[in-house]
């Protein structure tokens, strides 16, 4: 599969860490020319240098910067075939605790980043009959505690994916969502450290064990495992898949919560 993306160009937002970085490495390994986008230049450079990727320092939710990232991909590599809308975060509080600024930040981080970047990329994706993957979440399908802004905007990402798939399928553009559960990213590590302190746990690994104890596979995912799914969905091997929501959650979303006591 090393040549599966030969001749293809991919733009990945939130590419400096976690799932975005893993996806950049995977697509480059399979032959793609990659542009990784994010707001922290140092992290982007650390990911880009070993794989020969280009970087664009900017905010995917900013229309001017999003268009500039698309333009860079086209001018530097000749086109744009794949966009991975991966940037996200914010929105971890109940509705009662969510301020106007919190709400704005959650919408910008999780929804505007995808909307603005994909709008900018759409003419080129139509021209090249390209593919889109949106990194959603199992919070797009269910509601975690005290994550009002995150949950609402992640649910909205599924609507974004379905709408794009519906409107642009006849023009050859496919759009799918990947919904990870717990993944050992920097963001999740920070949440585990918070849980470790709150519960006086011995290690971060023990915290991950607690949050995945009712997950059928019994562990969090590694970013590379999510990147593998994204690479499949954006490849020609998934040529008949569009508008889909694919969980990468170790089985989290199949568990019947009322029967946990019988497990």
Buried (B, 14 or more C-beta within 10 A) or exposed (E): EEEBBEEBBBBBBBBBBBBBBBBBBBBBBBBBBBBBBBBEEEBBBEBBEEBEBBBBBBBBBBBEBBBBBBBBBBEEBEBBBBBBBBBBBBBBBEEEEBEEEBBEBBBBBBBBBBBBBBBBBBEBBEBBEBBBBBBBBBBBBBEEEBBBBBBBBBBBBBEBBBEBBEEBEEEBBBBBBBBBBBBBBEBBBEBBEEBBEEEEBEEBEEBBBEBBEEBEEEBBBBBBBBBBBBBBBBBEEBEEBBBBBBBBBBEBEEBEEEEEEEE
